[in-house]
Amino acid sequence: MELSIWMTLIIITFVVPPLIALILCLALIKNKSYKKLTKKNVYAGFWYRFLAGLIDYIILSVVSFILVFIPIIGWILSIPLYWLYFAVQHSSSKKATIGMRACDIIITDENHNKVSFWRATGNYFVSALSAMFLFIGFFMIAFTGRKQGFHNIISRTLCTKVR
């Protein structure tokens, strides 16, 4: 009996939010054609994005480690930490997280405009689907024309790098 409760909790925690984000992204984001890049920008490749992600997760790991030592409040704050870190910074005027800024990468919509908070939220939660099946959704970055992962294709975002 306990096993089925744990399975239900795991499914609710790890599978339901990305699926809801996937459905909302597909339903709410209008299908527009992509604008061409300017001559000073190129699509950010896999290794640059990997390095940016590594920097971000090191920062978040340190903050999470510190928050764990603050009873109750720290634990509550650590739950939405990753989501807010990515969603707020992607939708900010900088259009990038700290790791992305270190690698000169920005995230935009298909018209090269700033992404909204909700699109950034959808991008974050759908990225769990990119990781779910042996990280295939992230490896797609290396092989697609616009260097988009599964989460970028679904949320219609682009990661570009300044030359």
Phi and psi in radians as a Rosetta constraint file:
Dihedral C 1 N 2 CA 2 C 2 CIRCULARHARMONIC -1.129 0.35
Dihedral N 2 CA 2 C 2 N 3 CIRCULARHARMONIC -0.582 0.35
Dihedral C 2 N 3 CA 3 C 3 CIRCULARHARMONIC -1.097 0.35
Dihedral N 3 CA 3 C 3 N 4 CIRCULARHARMONIC -0.706 0.35
Dihedral C 3 N 4 CA 4 C 4 CIRCULARHARMONIC -1.206 0.35
Dihedral N 4 CA 4 C 4 N 5 CIRCULARHARMONIC -0.571 0.35
Dihedral C 4 N 5 CA 5 C 5 CIRCULARHARMONIC -1.154 0.35
Dihedral N 5 CA 5 C 5 N 6 CIRCULARHARMONIC -0.766 0.35
Dihedral C 5 N 6 CA 6 C 6 CIRCULARHARMONIC -1.143 0.35
Dihedral N 6 CA 6 C 6 N 7 CIRCULARHARMONIC -0.691 0.35
Dihedral C 6 N 7 CA 7 C 7 CIRCULARHARMONIC -1.102 0.35
Dihedral N 7 CA 7 C 7 N 8 CIRCULARHARMONIC -0.731 0.35
Dihedral C 7 N 8 CA 8 C 8 CIRCULARHARMONIC -1.110 0.35
Dihedral N 8 CA 8 C 8 N 9 CIRCULARHARMONIC -0.765 0.35
Dihedral C 8 N 9 CA 9 C 9 CIRCULARHARMONIC -1.101 0.35
Dihedral N 9 CA 9 C 9 N 10 CIRCULARHARMONIC -0.704 0.35
Dihedral C 9 N 10 CA 10 C 10 CIRCULARHARMONIC -1.129 0.35
Dihedral N 10 CA 10 C 10 N 11 CIRCULARHARMONIC -0.768 0.35
Dihedral C 10 N 11 CA 11 C 11 CIRCULARHARMONIC -1.115 0.35
Dihedral N 11 CA 11 C 11 N 12 CIRCULARHARMONIC -0.786 0.35
Dihedral C 11 N 12 CA 12 C 12 CIRCULARHARMONIC -1.100 0.35
Dihedral N 12 CA 12 C 12 N 13 CIRCULARHARMONIC -0.686 0.35
Dihedral C 12 N 13 CA 13 C 13 CIRCULARHARMONIC -1.329 0.35
Dihedral N 13 CA 13 C 13 N 14 CIRCULARHARMONIC -0.759 0.35
Dihedral C 13 N 14 CA 14 C 14 CIRCULARHARMONIC -1.844 0.35
Dihedral N 14 CA 14 C 14 N 15 CIRCULARHARMONIC -0.399 0.35
Dihedral C 14 N 15 CA 15 C 15 CIRCULARHARMONIC -1.807 0.35
Dihedral N 15 CA 15 C 15 N 16 CIRCULARHARMONIC -0.708 0.35
Dihedral C 15 N 16 CA 16 C 16 CIRCULARHARMONIC -1.146 0.35
Dihedral N 16 CA 16 C 16 N 17 CIRCULARHARMONIC -0.849 0.35
Dihedral C 16 N 17 CA 17 C 17 CIRCULARHARMONIC -1.029 0.35
Dihedral N 17 CA 17 C 17 N 18 CIRCULARHARMONIC -0.785 0.35
Dihedral C 17 N 18 CA 18 C 18 CIRCULARHARMONIC -1.111 0.35
Dihedral N 18 CA 18 C 18 N 19 CIRCULARHARMONIC -0.630 0.35
Dihedral C 18 N 19 CA 19 C 19 CIRCULARHARMONIC -1.190 0.35
Dihedral N 19 CA 19 C 19 N 20 CIRCULARHARMONIC -0.679 0.35
Dihedral C 19 N 20 CA 20 C 20 CIRCULARHARMONIC -1.118 0.35
Dihedral N 20 CA 20 C 20 N 21 CIRCULARHARMONIC -0.748 0.35
Dihedral C 20 N 21 CA 21 C 21 CIRCULARHARMONIC -1.085 0.35
Dihedral N 21 CA 21 C 21 N 22 CIRCULARHARMONIC -0.723 0.35
Dihedral C 21 N 22 CA 22 C 22 CIRCULARHARMONIC -1.047 0.35
Dihedral N 22 CA 22 C 22 N 23 CIRCULARHARMONIC -0.833 0.35
Dihedral C 22 N 23 CA 23 C 23 CIRCULARHARMONIC -1.102 0.35
Dihedral N 23 CA 23 C 23 N 24 CIRCULARHARMONIC -0.772 0.35
Dihedral C 23 N 24 CA 24 C 24 CIRCULARHARMONIC -1.161 0.35
Dihedral N 24 CA 24 C 24 N 25 CIRCULARHARMONIC -0.714 0.35
Dihedral C 24 N 25 CA 25 C 25 CIRCULARHARMONIC -1.071 0.35
Dihedral N 25 CA 25 C 25 N 26 CIRCULARHARMONIC -0.799 0.35
Dihedral C 25 N 26 CA 26 C 26 CIRCULARHARMONIC -1.165 0.35
Dihedral N 26 CA 26 C 26 N 27 CIRCULARHARMONIC -0.601 0.35
Dihedral C 26 N 27 CA 27 C 27 CIRCULARHARMONIC -1.431 0.35
Dihedral N 27 CA 27 C 27 N 28 CIRCULARHARMONIC -0.641 0.35
Dihedral C 27 N 28 CA 28 C 28 CIRCULARHARMONIC -1.712 0.35
Dihedral N 28 CA 28 C 28 N 29 CIRCULARHARMONIC -0.440 0.35
Dihedral C 28 N 29 CA 29 C 29 CIRCULARHARMONIC -1.538 0.35
Dihedral N 29 CA 29 C 29 N 30 CIRCULARHARMONIC 2.119 0.35
Dihedral C 29 N 30 CA 30 C 30 CIRCULARHARMONIC -1.181 0.35
Dihedral N 30 CA 30 C 30 N 31 CIRCULARHARMONIC 2.493 0.35
Dihedral C 30 N 31 CA 31 C 31 CIRCULARHARMONIC -1.511 0.35
Dihedral N 31 CA 31 C 31 N 32 CIRCULARHARMONIC 1.695 0.35
Dihedral C 31 N 32 CA 32 C 32 CIRCULARHARMONIC -1.939 0.35
Dihedral N 32 CA 32 C 32 N 33 CIRCULARHARMONIC 2.738 0.35
Dihedral C 32 N 33 CA 33 C 33 CIRCULARHARMONIC -1.337 0.35
Dihedral N 33 CA 33 C 33 N 34 CIRCULARHARMONIC 2.654 0.35
Dihedral C 33 N 34 CA 34 C 34 CIRCULARHARMONIC -1.404 0.35
Dihedral N 34 CA 34 C 34 N 35 CIRCULARHARMONIC 2.427 0.35
Dihedral C 34 N 35 CA 35 C 35 CIRCULARHARMONIC -1.366 0.35
Dihedral N 35 CA 35 C 35 N 36 CIRCULARHARMONIC 2.678 0.35
Dihedral C 35 N 36 CA 36 C 36 CIRCULARHARMONIC -1.302 0.35
Dihedral N 36 CA 36 C 36 N 37 CIRCULARHARMONIC 2.671 0.35
Dihedral C 36 N 37 CA 37 C 37 CIRCULARHARMONIC -1.298 0.35
Dihedral N 37 CA 37 C 37 N 38 CIRCULARHARMONIC 2.640 0.35
Dihedral C 37 N 38 CA 38 C 38 CIRCULARHARMONIC -1.318 0.35
Dihedral N 38 CA 38 C 38 N 39 CIRCULARHARMONIC 2.895 0.35
Dihedral C 38 N 39 CA 39 C 39 CIRCULARHARMONIC -1.166 0.35
Dihedral N 39 CA 39 C 39 N 40 CIRCULARHARMONIC -0.392 0.35
Dihedral C 39 N 40 CA 40 C 40 CIRCULARHARMONIC -1.507 0.35
Dihedral N 40 CA 40 C 40 N 41 CIRCULARHARMONIC -0.122 0.35
Dihedral C 40 N 41 CA 41 C 41 CIRCULARHARMONIC -1.997 0.35
Dihedral N 41 CA 41 C 41 N 42 CIRCULARHARMONIC 2.634 0.35
Dihedral C 41 N 42 CA 42 C 42 CIRCULARHARMONIC -2.335 0.35
Dihedral N 42 CA 42 C 42 N 43 CIRCULARHARMONIC 2.794 0.35
Dihedral C 42 N 43 CA 43 C 43 CIRCULARHARMONIC -1.211 0.35
Dihedral N 43 CA 43 C 43 N 44 CIRCULARHARMONIC 2.407 0.35
Dihedral C 43 N 44 CA 44 C 44 CIRCULARHARMONIC -1.319 0.35
Dihedral N 44 CA 44 C 44 N 45 CIRCULARHARMONIC 2.165 0.35
Dihedral C 44 N 45 CA 45 C 45 CIRCULARHARMONIC -1.394 0.35
Dihedral N 45 CA 45 C 45 N 46 CIRCULARHARMONIC 3.087 0.35
Dihedral C 45 N 46 CA 46 C 46 CIRCULARHARMONIC -1.019 0.35
Dihedral N 46 CA 46 C 46 N 47 CIRCULARHARMONIC -0.857 0.35
Dihedral C 46 N 47 CA 47 C 47 CIRCULARHARMONIC -1.213 0.35
Dihedral N 47 CA 47 C 47 N 48 CIRCULARHARMONIC -0.639 0.35
Dihedral C 47 N 48 CA 48 C 48 CIRCULARHARMONIC -1.117 0.35
Dihedral N 48 CA 48 C 48 N 49 CIRCULARHARMONIC -0.747 0.35
Dihedral C 48 N 49 CA 49 C 49 CIRCULARHARMONIC -1.220 0.35
Dihedral N 49 CA 49 C 49 N 50 CIRCULARHARMONIC -0.604 0.35
Dihedral C 49 N 50 CA 50 C 50 CIRCULARHARMONIC -1.096 0.35
Dihedral N 50 CA 50 C 50 N 51 CIRCULARHARMONIC -0.788 0.35
Dihedral C 50 N 51 CA 51 C 51 CIRCULARHARMONIC -1.097 0.35
Dihedral N 51 CA 51 C 51 N 52 CIRCULARHARMONIC -0.746 0.35
Dihedral C 51 N 52 CA 52 C 52 CIRCULARHARMONIC -1.084 0.35
Dihedral N 52 CA 52 C 52 N 53 CIRCULARHARMONIC -0.757 0.35
Dihedral C 52 N 53 CA 53 C 53 CIRCULARHARMONIC -1.118 0.35
Dihedral N 53 CA 53 C 53 N 54 CIRCULARHARMONIC -0.673 0.35
Dihedral C 53 N 54 CA 54 C 54 CIRCULARHARMONIC -1.105 0.35
Dihedral N 54 CA 54 C 54 N 55 CIRCULARHARMONIC -0.762 0.35
Dihedral C 54 N 55 CA 55 C 55 CIRCULARHARMONIC -1.061 0.35
Dihedral N 55 CA 55 C 55 N 56 CIRCULARHARMONIC -0.797 0.35
Dihedral C 55 N 56 CA 56 C 56 CIRCULARHARMONIC -1.082 0.35
Dihedral N 56 CA 56 C 56 N 57 CIRCULARHARMONIC -0.758 0.35
Dihedral C 56 N 57 CA 57 C 57 CIRCULARHARMONIC -1.262 0.35
Dihedral N 57 CA 57 C 57 N 58 CIRCULARHARMONIC -0.476 0.35
Dihedral C 57 N 58 CA 58 C 58 CIRCULARHARMONIC -1.159 0.35
Dihedral N 58 CA 58 C 58 N 59 CIRCULARHARMONIC -0.796 0.35
Dihedral C 58 N 59 CA 59 C 59 CIRCULARHARMONIC -1.040 0.35
Dihedral N 59 CA 59 C 59 N 60 CIRCULARHARMONIC -0.847 0.35
Dihedral C 59 N 60 CA 60 C 60 CIRCULARHARMONIC -1.144 0.35
Dihedral N 60 CA 60 C 60 N 61 CIRCULARHARMONIC -0.594 0.35
Dihedral C 60 N 61 CA 61 C 61 CIRCULARHARMONIC -1.151 0.35
Dihedral N 61 CA 61 C 61 N 62 CIRCULARHARMONIC -0.717 0.35
Dihedral C 61 N 62 CA 62 C 62 CIRCULARHARMONIC -1.124 0.35
Dihedral N 62 CA 62 C 62 N 63 CIRCULARHARMONIC -0.790 0.35
Dihedral C 62 N 63 CA 63 C 63 CIRCULARHARMONIC -1.115 0.35
Dihedral N 63 CA 63 C 63 N 64 CIRCULARHARMONIC -0.750 0.35
Dihedral C 63 N 64 CA 64 C 64 CIRCULARHARMONIC -1.088 0.35
Dihedral N 64 CA 64 C 64 N 65 CIRCULARHARMONIC -0.720 0.35
Dihedral C 64 N 65 CA 65 C 65 CIRCULARHARMONIC -1.075 0.35
Dihedral N 65 CA 65 C 65 N 66 CIRCULARHARMONIC -0.717 0.35
Dihedral C 65 N 66 CA 66 C 66 CIRCULARHARMONIC -1.191 0.35
Dihedral N 66 CA 66 C 66 N 67 CIRCULARHARMONIC -0.733 0.35
Dihedral C 66 N 67 CA 67 C 67 CIRCULARHARMONIC -1.139 0.35
Dihedral N 67 CA 67 C 67 N 68 CIRCULARHARMONIC -0.496 0.35
Dihedral C 67 N 68 CA 68 C 68 CIRCULARHARMONIC -1.087 0.35
Dihedral N 68 CA 68 C 68 N 69 CIRCULARHARMONIC -0.509 0.35
Dihedral C 68 N 69 CA 69 C 69 CIRCULARHARMONIC -1.428 0.35
Dihedral N 69 CA 69 C 69 N 70 CIRCULARHARMONIC -0.117 0.35
Dihedral C 69 N 70 CA 70 C 70 CIRCULARHARMONIC -1.656 0.35
Dihedral N 70 CA 70 C 70 N 71 CIRCULARHARMONIC 1.948 0.35
Dihedral C 70 N 71 CA 71 C 71 CIRCULARHARMONIC -1.047 0.35
Dihedral N 71 CA 71 C 71 N 72 CIRCULARHARMONIC 2.494 0.35
Dihedral C 71 N 72 CA 72 C 72 CIRCULARHARMONIC 0.974 0.35
Dihedral N 72 CA 72 C 72 N 73 CIRCULARHARMONIC -1.075 0.35
Dihedral C 72 N 73 CA 73 C 73 CIRCULARHARMONIC -1.106 0.35
Dihedral N 73 CA 73 C 73 N 74 CIRCULARHARMONIC -0.758 0.35
Dihedral C 73 N 74 CA 74 C 74 CIRCULARHARMONIC -1.104 0.35
Dihedral N 74 CA 74 C 74 N 75 CIRCULARHARMONIC -0.674 0.35
Dihedral C 74 N 75 CA 75 C 75 CIRCULARHARMONIC -1.178 0.35
Dihedral N 75 CA 75 C 75 N 76 CIRCULARHARMONIC -0.723 0.35
Dihedral C 75 N 76 CA 76 C 76 CIRCULARHARMONIC -1.148 0.35
Dihedral N 76 CA 76 C 76 N 77 CIRCULARHARMONIC -0.719 0.35
Dihedral C 76 N 77 CA 77 C 77 CIRCULARHARMONIC -1.201 0.35
Dihedral N 77 CA 77 C 77 N 78 CIRCULARHARMONIC -0.501 0.35
Dihedral C 77 N 78 CA 78 C 78 CIRCULARHARMONIC -1.285 0.35
Dihedral N 78 CA 78 C 78 N 79 CIRCULARHARMONIC -0.328 0.35
Dihedral C 78 N 79 CA 79 C 79 CIRCULARHARMONIC -1.150 0.35
Dihedral N 79 CA 79 C 79 N 80 CIRCULARHARMONIC -0.919 0.35
Dihedral C 79 N 80 CA 80 C 80 CIRCULARHARMONIC -1.572 0.35
Dihedral N 80 CA 80 C 80 N 81 CIRCULARHARMONIC 0.144 0.35
Dihedral C 80 N 81 CA 81 C 81 CIRCULARHARMONIC -0.995 0.35
Dihedral N 81 CA 81 C 81 N 82 CIRCULARHARMONIC -0.924 0.35
Dihedral C 81 N 82 CA 82 C 82 CIRCULARHARMONIC -1.109 0.35
Dihedral N 82 CA 82 C 82 N 83 CIRCULARHARMONIC -0.798 0.35
Dihedral C 82 N 83 CA 83 C 83 CIRCULARHARMONIC -1.037 0.35
Dihedral N 83 CA 83 C 83 N 84 CIRCULARHARMONIC -0.880 0.35
Dihedral C 83 N 84 CA 84 C 84 CIRCULARHARMONIC -1.169 0.35
Dihedral N 84 CA 84 C 84 N 85 CIRCULARHARMONIC -0.617 0.35
Dihedral C 84 N 85 CA 85 C 85 CIRCULARHARMONIC -0.995 0.35
Dihedral N 85 CA 85 C 85 N 86 CIRCULARHARMONIC -0.867 0.35
Dihedral C 85 N 86 CA 86 C 86 CIRCULARHARMONIC -1.329 0.35
Dihedral N 86 CA 86 C 86 N 87 CIRCULARHARMONIC -0.810 0.35
Dihedral C 86 N 87 CA 87 C 87 CIRCULARHARMONIC -1.136 0.35
Dihedral N 87 CA 87 C 87 N 88 CIRCULARHARMONIC -0.768 0.35
Dihedral C 87 N 88 CA 88 C 88 CIRCULARHARMONIC -1.184 0.35
Dihedral N 88 CA 88 C 88 N 89 CIRCULARHARMONIC -0.768 0.35
Dihedral C 88 N 89 CA 89 C 89 CIRCULARHARMONIC -1.277 0.35
Dihedral N 89 CA 89 C 89 N 90 CIRCULARHARMONIC -0.629 0.35
Dihedral C 89 N 90 CA 90 C 90 CIRCULARHARMONIC -1.140 0.35
Dihedral N 90 CA 90 C 90 N 91 CIRCULARHARMONIC -0.596 0.35
Dihedral C 90 N 91 CA 91 C 91 CIRCULARHARMONIC -1.603 0.35
Dihedral N 91 CA 91 C 91 N 92 CIRCULARHARMONIC 0.067 0.35
Dihedral C 91 N 92 CA 92 C 92 CIRCULARHARMONIC -1.377 0.35
Dihedral N 92 CA 92 C 92 N 93 CIRCULARHARMONIC 3.072 0.35
Dihedral C 92 N 93 CA 93 C 93 CIRCULARHARMONIC -1.203 0.35
Dihedral N 93 CA 93 C 93 N 94 CIRCULARHARMONIC -0.379 0.35
Dihedral C 93 N 94 CA 94 C 94 CIRCULARHARMONIC -1.306 0.35
Dihedral N 94 CA 94 C 94 N 95 CIRCULARHARMONIC -0.402 0.35
Dihedral C 94 N 95 CA 95 C 95 CIRCULARHARMONIC 1.033 0.35
Dihedral N 95 CA 95 C 95 N 96 CIRCULARHARMONIC 0.498 0.35
Dihedral C 95 N 96 CA 96 C 96 CIRCULARHARMONIC -2.837 0.35
Dihedral N 96 CA 96 C 96 N 97 CIRCULARHARMONIC 2.689 0.35
Dihedral C 96 N 97 CA 97 C 97 CIRCULARHARMONIC -1.432 0.35
Dihedral N 97 CA 97 C 97 N 98 CIRCULARHARMONIC 3.088 0.35
Dihedral C 97 N 98 CA 98 C 98 CIRCULARHARMONIC -1.076 0.35
Dihedral N 98 CA 98 C 98 N 99 CIRCULARHARMONIC -0.748 0.35
Dihedral C 98 N 99 CA 99 C 99 CIRCULARHARMONIC -1.124 0.35
Dihedral N 99 CA 99 C 99 N 100 CIRCULARHARMONIC -0.679 0.35
Dihedral C 99 N 100 CA 100 C 100 CIRCULARHARMONIC -1.179 0.35
Dihedral N 100 CA 100 C 100 N 101 CIRCULARHARMONIC -0.670 0.35
Dihedral C 100 N 101 CA 101 C 101 CIRCULARHARMONIC -1.128 0.35
Dihedral N 101 CA 101 C 101 N 102 CIRCULARHARMONIC -0.626 0.35
Dihedral C 101 N 102 CA 102 C 102 CIRCULARHARMONIC -1.129 0.35
Dihedral N 102 CA 102 C 102 N 103 CIRCULARHARMONIC -0.491 0.35
Dihedral C 102 N 103 CA 103 C 103 CIRCULARHARMONIC -1.797 0.35
Dihedral N 103 CA 103 C 103 N 104 CIRCULARHARMONIC 0.177 0.35
Dihedral C 103 N 104 CA 104 C 104 CIRCULARHARMONIC 1.009 0.35
Dihedral N 104 CA 104 C 104 N 105 CIRCULARHARMONIC 0.729 0.35
Dihedral C 104 N 105 CA 105 C 105 CIRCULARHARMONIC -1.944 0.35
Dihedral N 105 CA 105 C 105 N 106 CIRCULARHARMONIC 2.454 0.35
Dihedral C 105 N 106 CA 106 C 106 CIRCULARHARMONIC -2.215 0.35
Dihedral N 106 CA 106 C 106 N 107 CIRCULARHARMONIC 2.735 0.35
Dihedral C 106 N 107 CA 107 C 107 CIRCULARHARMONIC -1.992 0.35
Dihedral N 107 CA 107 C 107 N 108 CIRCULARHARMONIC 2.323 0.35
Dihedral C 107 N 108 CA 108 C 108 CIRCULARHARMONIC -2.390 0.35
Dihedral N 108 CA 108 C 108 N 109 CIRCULARHARMONIC 2.988 0.35
Dihedral C 108 N 109 CA 109 C 109 CIRCULARHARMONIC -1.459 0.35
Dihedral N 109 CA 109 C 109 N 110 CIRCULARHARMONIC -3.008 0.35
Dihedral C 109 N 110 CA 110 C 110 CIRCULARHARMONIC -1.189 0.35
Dihedral N 110 CA 110 C 110 N 111 CIRCULARHARMONIC -0.282 0.35
Dihedral C 110 N 111 CA 111 C 111 CIRCULARHARMONIC -1.767 0.35
Dihedral N 111 CA 111 C 111 N 112 CIRCULARHARMONIC 0.219 0.35
Dihedral C 111 N 112 CA 112 C 112 CIRCULARHARMONIC 1.121 0.35
Dihedral N 112 CA 112 C 112 N 113 CIRCULARHARMONIC 0.521 0.35
Dihedral C 112 N 113 CA 113 C 113 CIRCULARHARMONIC -1.746 0.35
Dihedral N 113 CA 113 C 113 N 114 CIRCULARHARMONIC 2.889 0.35
Dihedral C 113 N 114 CA 114 C 114 CIRCULARHARMONIC -1.088 0.35
Dihedral N 114 CA 114 C 114 N 115 CIRCULARHARMONIC 2.423 0.35
Dihedral C 114 N 115 CA 115 C 115 CIRCULARHARMONIC -1.400 0.35
Dihedral N 115 CA 115 C 115 N 116 CIRCULARHARMONIC 2.618 0.35
Dihedral C 115 N 116 CA 116 C 116 CIRCULARHARMONIC -1.360 0.35
Dihedral N 116 CA 116 C 116 N 117 CIRCULARHARMONIC 2.885 0.35
Dihedral C 116 N 117 CA 117 C 117 CIRCULARHARMONIC -1.044 0.35
Dihedral N 117 CA 117 C 117 N 118 CIRCULARHARMONIC -0.692 0.35
Dihedral C 117 N 118 CA 118 C 118 CIRCULARHARMONIC -1.270 0.35
Dihedral N 118 CA 118 C 118 N 119 CIRCULARHARMONIC -0.609 0.35
Dihedral C 118 N 119 CA 119 C 119 CIRCULARHARMONIC -1.184 0.35
Dihedral N 119 CA 119 C 119 N 120 CIRCULARHARMONIC -0.684 0.35
Dihedral C 119 N 120 CA 120 C 120 CIRCULARHARMONIC -1.129 0.35
Dihedral N 120 CA 120 C 120 N 121 CIRCULARHARMONIC -0.635 0.35
Dihedral C 120 N 121 CA 121 C 121 CIRCULARHARMONIC -1.138 0.35
Dihedral N 121 CA 121 C 121 N 122 CIRCULARHARMONIC -0.786 0.35
Dihedral C 121 N 122 CA 122 C 122 CIRCULARHARMONIC -1.075 0.35
Dihedral N 122 CA 122 C 122 N 123 CIRCULARHARMONIC -0.739 0.35
Dihedral C 122 N 123 CA 123 C 123 CIRCULARHARMONIC -1.043 0.35
Dihedral N 123 CA 123 C 123 N 124 CIRCULARHARMONIC -0.732 0.35
Dihedral C 123 N 124 CA 124 C 124 CIRCULARHARMONIC -1.120 0.35
Dihedral N 124 CA 124 C 124 N 125 CIRCULARHARMONIC -0.868 0.35
Dihedral C 124 N 125 CA 125 C 125 CIRCULARHARMONIC -1.256 0.35
Dihedral N 125 CA 125 C 125 N 126 CIRCULARHARMONIC -0.580 0.35
Dihedral C 125 N 126 CA 126 C 126 CIRCULARHARMONIC -1.234 0.35
Dihedral N 126 CA 126 C 126 N 127 CIRCULARHARMONIC -0.417 0.35
Dihedral C 126 N 127 CA 127 C 127 CIRCULARHARMONIC -1.094 0.35
Dihedral N 127 CA 127 C 127 N 128 CIRCULARHARMONIC -0.382 0.35
Dihedral C 127 N 128 CA 128 C 128 CIRCULARHARMONIC -1.129 0.35
Dihedral N 128 CA 128 C 128 N 129 CIRCULARHARMONIC -0.592 0.35
Dihedral C 128 N 129 CA 129 C 129 CIRCULARHARMONIC -1.198 0.35
Dihedral N 129 CA 129 C 129 N 130 CIRCULARHARMONIC -0.574 0.35
Dihedral C 129 N 130 CA 130 C 130 CIRCULARHARMONIC -1.110 0.35
Dihedral N 130 CA 130 C 130 N 131 CIRCULARHARMONIC -0.589 0.35
Dihedral C 130 N 131 CA 131 C 131 CIRCULARHARMONIC -1.509 0.35
Dihedral N 131 CA 131 C 131 N 132 CIRCULARHARMONIC -0.344 0.35
Dihedral C 131 N 132 CA 132 C 132 CIRCULARHARMONIC -1.104 0.35
Dihedral N 132 CA 132 C 132 N 133 CIRCULARHARMONIC -0.677 0.35
Dihedral C 132 N 133 CA 133 C 133 CIRCULARHARMONIC -1.907 0.35
Dihedral N 133 CA 133 C 133 N 134 CIRCULARHARMONIC 1.378 0.35
Dihedral C 133 N 134 CA 134 C 134 CIRCULARHARMONIC 0.993 0.35
Dihedral N 134 CA 134 C 134 N 135 CIRCULARHARMONIC 0.524 0.35
Dihedral C 134 N 135 CA 135 C 135 CIRCULARHARMONIC 1.084 0.35
Dihedral N 135 CA 135 C 135 N 136 CIRCULARHARMONIC 0.371 0.35
Dihedral C 135 N 136 CA 136 C 136 CIRCULARHARMONIC -1.029 0.35
Dihedral N 136 CA 136 C 136 N 137 CIRCULARHARMONIC -0.663 0.35
Dihedral C 136 N 137 CA 137 C 137 CIRCULARHARMONIC -1.082 0.35
Dihedral N 137 CA 137 C 137 N 138 CIRCULARHARMONIC -0.522 0.35
Dihedral C 137 N 138 CA 138 C 138 CIRCULARHARMONIC -1.417 0.35
Dihedral N 138 CA 138 C 138 N 139 CIRCULARHARMONIC -0.630 0.35
Dihedral C 138 N 139 CA 139 C 139 CIRCULARHARMONIC -1.187 0.35
Dihedral N 139 CA 139 C 139 N 140 CIRCULARHARMONIC -0.348 0.35
Dihedral C 139 N 140 CA 140 C 140 CIRCULARHARMONIC -1.031 0.35
Dihedral N 140 CA 140 C 140 N 141 CIRCULARHARMONIC -0.454 0.35
Dihedral C 140 N 141 CA 141 C 141 CIRCULARHARMONIC -0.982 0.35
Dihedral N 141 CA 141 C 141 N 142 CIRCULARHARMONIC -0.664 0.35
Dihedral C 141 N 142 CA 142 C 142 CIRCULARHARMONIC -1.253 0.35
Dihedral N 142 CA 142 C 142 N 143 CIRCULARHARMONIC -0.358 0.35
Dihedral C 142 N 143 CA 143 C 143 CIRCULARHARMONIC -2.033 0.35
Dihedral N 143 CA 143 C 143 N 144 CIRCULARHARMONIC -0.155 0.35
Dihedral C 143 N 144 CA 144 C 144 CIRCULARHARMONIC -1.584 0.35
Dihedral N 144 CA 144 C 144 N 145 CIRCULARHARMONIC 2.711 0.35
Dihedral C 144 N 145 CA 145 C 145 CIRCULARHARMONIC -1.087 0.35
Dihedral N 145 CA 145 C 145 N 146 CIRCULARHARMONIC -0.703 0.35
Dihedral C 145 N 146 CA 146 C 146 CIRCULARHARMONIC -1.654 0.35
Dihedral N 146 CA 146 C 146 N 147 CIRCULARHARMONIC 0.165 0.35
Dihedral C 146 N 147 CA 147 C 147 CIRCULARHARMONIC 1.009 0.35
Dihedral N 147 CA 147 C 147 N 148 CIRCULARHARMONIC 0.828 0.35
Dihedral C 147 N 148 CA 148 C 148 CIRCULARHARMONIC -1.841 0.35
Dihedral N 148 CA 148 C 148 N 149 CIRCULARHARMONIC 2.406 0.35
Dihedral C 148 N 149 CA 149 C 149 CIRCULARHARMONIC -1.482 0.35
Dihedral N 149 CA 149 C 149 N 150 CIRCULARHARMONIC 3.047 0.35
Dihedral C 149 N 150 CA 150 C 150 CIRCULARHARMONIC -0.971 0.35
Dihedral N 150 CA 150 C 150 N 151 CIRCULARHARMONIC -0.751 0.35
Dihedral C 150 N 151 CA 151 C 151 CIRCULARHARMONIC -1.137 0.35
Dihedral N 151 CA 151 C 151 N 152 CIRCULARHARMONIC -0.600 0.35
Dihedral C 151 N 152 CA 152 C 152 CIRCULARHARMONIC -1.249 0.35
Dihedral N 152 CA 152 C 152 N 153 CIRCULARHARMONIC -0.651 0.35
Dihedral C 152 N 153 CA 153 C 153 CIRCULARHARMONIC -1.134 0.35
Dihedral N 153 CA 153 C 153 N 154 CIRCULARHARMONIC -0.786 0.35
Dihedral C 153 N 154 CA 154 C 154 CIRCULARHARMONIC -1.149 0.35
Dihedral N 154 CA 154 C 154 N 155 CIRCULARHARMONIC -0.777 0.35
Dihedral C 154 N 155 CA 155 C 155 CIRCULARHARMONIC -1.545 0.35
Dihedral N 155 CA 155 C 155 N 156 CIRCULARHARMONIC 0.013 0.35
Dihedral C 155 N 156 CA 156 C 156 CIRCULARHARMONIC 0.968 0.35
Dihedral N 156 CA 156 C 156 N 157 CIRCULARHARMONIC 0.925 0.35
Dihedral C 156 N 157 CA 157 C 157 CIRCULARHARMONIC -2.063 0.35
Dihedral N 157 CA 157 C 157 N 158 CIRCULARHARMONIC 2.743 0.35
Dihedral C 157 N 158 CA 158 C 158 CIRCULARHARMONIC -2.215 0.35
Dihedral N 158 CA 158 C 158 N 159 CIRCULARHARMONIC 2.493 0.35
Dihedral C 158 N 159 CA 159 C 159 CIRCULARHARMONIC -1.945 0.35
Dihedral N 159 CA 159 C 159 N 160 CIRCULARHARMONIC 2.059 0.35
Dihedral C 159 N 160 CA 160 C 160 CIRCULARHARMONIC -2.067 0.35
Dihedral N 160 CA 160 C 160 N 161 CIRCULARHARMONIC 2.746 0.35
Dihedral C 160 N 161 CA 161 C 161 CIRCULARHARMONIC -2.181 0.35
Dihedral N 161 CA 161 C 161 N 162 CIRCULARHARMONIC 2.393 0.35
Dihedral C 161 N 162 CA 162 C 162 CIRCULARHARMONIC -1.352 0.35
Dihedral N 162 CA 162 C 162 N 163 CIRCULARHARMONIC 2.319 0.35
